[in-house]
């Protein structure tokens, strides 16, 4: 009887010891850590709200990808070799590299592309491997961005789009942009790149050809080096239109896409469940469909663009 009572007293202490253990999470950023961590702040804040307090019961190790695609595999292997409790990948490219580097360490991702099309998971409902997370459902966002270009720049009938040929969904990105432009009666000029060094020249060529507005498709390379892209566009007096709020903060005229904070929060909630024992293979990928419109008034002023009041009134945020 006493031994049974003793066991009953010890068991809660053992559970407490297990839950009090500090877990290790490696966070993989695409570009410079100083620029990327603020963009991912909603993830860390949500983790803290869920009880994962850095320095108390969770330890984050942050690694950055330097904005170099060729370095991603090395980054993923380095993360896997540290055998953390979980790896958090902030882009499709890093998530894909990690699942190639390890099939045992749990991976949670936030992506701007369909992870099933990219090959990160087997299906959205049952990922089937060691990775799951949240992604931004594109929906009809490309067409909507083109509509916003026409509203903000009514005289523009020819637009450009910059595509990354190495992006996991490159063929889909190209088709979606071409279809959207055709539906709206826009003349679309498509330029593609495989290395970042080509980007400044492409933007200069757009300007030379009289193209004043350029759409940006999801790209590991571009988002990692968005500050440089923003400067190149400003130099050529080109209005960038993109899918993530980080682009507006880097100087794009407009961004329209899934609300970034919500995607990050969803990823944190999934990470919370995985750290508590859920298997990524059985944890559905979550799709976020809440959209936000961001206007950069500073960029508009620099370009001499007057954003219509009707568009400004619909903006979820104005950078000014």
N, C-alpha and C positions, 0 to 999 in steps of 0.2 A: 504493500500500500504506500509506504513511504517512498519507495523507488518510483512509483507511478506519479506521486505528487511532485517529486524532484524533477522527473522528466517534463511534467507540465510547466514547471517554473523555468527550466532551461530552454525549452523550445522557443518562447517568445524572444529570449535573449539572442538565440541563434538567428531568428528571422531579422531582428533588429540589426545584428551585425552584418547580415547579407545586404539589407537595404541601405545601410549606412556606408557600404563600400564605395569608394570613389571610382566612378566609371571613366573610361578614357574614350574620347571622341576626336577623331582627326577630321578637320574641315579643309576641304580642297577648294581653293579659289582659282578662278581662271587667270586673273591678271595680278596686279599689285595689291597686296594685302591691305594697305592703308586706304585704297580706294574701294576695294570690294567688301571689306567688313562692314562699313556703314550701310552699304546697300543691302546687306543681309541681316541688319540689326533686328528686324522683326522676328527672325528665327530664334536668335539668342534670347530676346525678350520673352517670347512665348515659352521657350524651354524653362526660363527662370520662373515664369508664372505657374508652370506645371510642377515646380518643385526642384528642378535641376539647377542648383546654385553653383556657379563657377567658384572654385576654391574651397567648396564645402563637400559636395557629393558628385561633382563632375569636373573633369579636367579636359579642356580643349587644347588641341595642338593644331595650329593654323599653318597651312602650307600654301604657297602661291605658285601658280603656273607660269608666271613671267610673261603671259600673253603669247607664249610660243607653243604652237600645236605639237611640234616635234618633241617637246619636253614632257608632254602629258603622260605617256606610257611610263617614263622614268618616275614621274611624280606618283603615279598610281602604285607602282611596284614598291616605291619607298614607303608609302603609306601602309600598304599591306604587310610589309616586313616588320612593322612596328606592332602588329597584332593588337590593334585597339579593340574596344568593345563594339564600336560602330564607326563607319566612315560616312561623312556627310559630303556629298558631291553637289556643287552648286550649278553645274551645267550638264548638258547631255553628253558632251565629249568626255568630260572627266568621269561621269558615271559609267560610260561604256568602257573606258580604260580600266576602271577599278574592277568591274565584273570579269574582265579578261585576266586581271592580275590575281584575283582571289575568288574562289567559289564558296568560301566558308565564313568570311567576316561579313556581318550584316552591313548593307549599304542603303542609305536613304538619300534620295535626290530631289532637287528642284530643277525643273527644266522648262525651256521655252518651246520645246518640240515634243511630238508624240513619242514617248519612250518605247512603244511597241514597234513603230515604224523604224526607229533608230536601232533596234535590236538589243535594247537594255533589258527588256522583260518579254516573256512569252505571250502574255495577255494582260490587259488592264485589270480584269477581275481576279485572276490568279497568276501573279507574276511568274511563279514557277522556279525562281532561282533566289539568289541571296540579295536581291535589290527590289526596292519599292519606293514610292514617294508621291510627289504631287507635280502636276504639270499644267501649263497654261493652254487651255483649249483655244485654238486659233479661231474657230468659228468663221464668221464672215469678216474678220478684222481687217484683212488686206483691202477688201473692197471699201470698207468703211474709211480706212486711211486715205485711200484715193479720193473718196468723196470729200474728206476734210481738206485735202489739197485743193480741190476745185472750189471749195467754199472760202478758204483763206486766200487763195491766189486765183481768182476767177478768170484771169486772162491766160492762165497756163493751160495748154492743151497737150504739151509733150512733157513727159516725166521720165526720170531714170530710175533704175533699181540696181542695187549692188548685191550680187550673189556670191556666196562662198562655195566654190565647187567641191570643197572637202567637207562641207556640212553634211551631217547624216541624212538630212531630208532635202538635199539640194534639188533633185528632180521635182519633188512636190512643191517646193518654194517657187521654182521657176514657172511651173504650170499655173499655180494659184495667182501669181502676179500677172501673168499674161492674160488669163481669163478675166480677172477683175478689170484690167485696163480696157480690154475689148468691150466688156459689158457697159462701161462708162464712156466709151468713145474717146479714150485717151490714146495717144501715140506713145508707146512704151519703148524706151531704149534700154536694153539689158547689157550690163557689163559684169564680167565674172573675174574672180581672182583665185589663185591658189596659195599665194604668199602675200603677206602684209605690205611688202615693199611696193607692190603694184597699186595699192590703194590711192596714194597721193596723185599719181599720174592719171588714174581713172577719174578722180574728181575734177582734176584740171581739164581733162578731155570733155567731161560733161559740160563744164562752163564754156569751153571753147565752142561747143556745139549748141550753145544757147539754152541748155537745160538748167532750169533754176530750182527744181524740186526733185529730190532723190529719196526713194524709199530704201530702207535697209532691212534685209531678211535676217532671221536669227543666225548668228555665227559666233562660235567660240572666239575666233581671232578678233572680230570686230568689237564684241562686248568687252573683251579683256583690255583692248587698247582704245576704248571709246573716247578718252580725252584727246588723244592724238587725232582721231578721225574728226572730232568736233572742231579742232583747230584747222585742219585741212579744209573742211567745208567752209568755215568762216573766211579763210583766206581767199577762197574762190567764190564767196558770196552765194553759197548754195544752201537752200533750206532743206534740212534733213527731216524725214518723217519716219518714225520707228515704232517699235512695239513695247518698249519697256521704259519705265520712268527714269531709269539711269541714263537713258539717251537724252532726255530733256534736260537733265542736270548737267550733261556734258555738252549742251549747246544745240540740240535738235530743236527745230521750230515747234513741232508737235509730236506727241506720242499718244497712241491709242492701243491699248492692249489690256490683258488681264491684270487686275489689281495685284501688284507685286507683293504687298504686305500679306494679303490673304494666302497666296501660294506658299510663302515662307512660313506662315503660321500653320498651315495644313501639314507641311513637311515636319515641323517641330512636333506636332501632335502624333504623327506617325512614328517619329524617332522615339518619342516617349513610350509608345506602345511596344516598340521593338526592344528598347532597353529593359522593359518590364517582362519580356519573354515572348512576345509575338514573333512568329516566323515571317520574314519578308516574303517568302514564297506564297504564303497564304493571306497576305495583307494587301487588299486591293489598292491599286494606284488611284489617287484622287484627282479629279479634273475640276479645275476652278474656272468658272464662267462669268465672274463679276468683272466688268470692264471699267477702265478709268481713262479719262482724257486729260492730258497735261499740256499746257501751253507755256512756252518760254517767251515771255514778253520782251526780255532783254535781247534775245535773238531777233525777234520781230522788229524791234527798234533799230538794231544794227543793220538789218537788211532793208529797212525802209518799208516794211510790210505792215499794213493796218489790218489787224485781225477784226473781223466783223463782231459787233456786239452780241449778236445771236450765238456765235460760236463761243465767245468768252463766257457768256452766261451759262453755257453747258459744261464748262471746264470744271473738273474736280479739283484742280490745283493750277494756279498761275505762278510761274517763276518770274519775278520782276525785280 
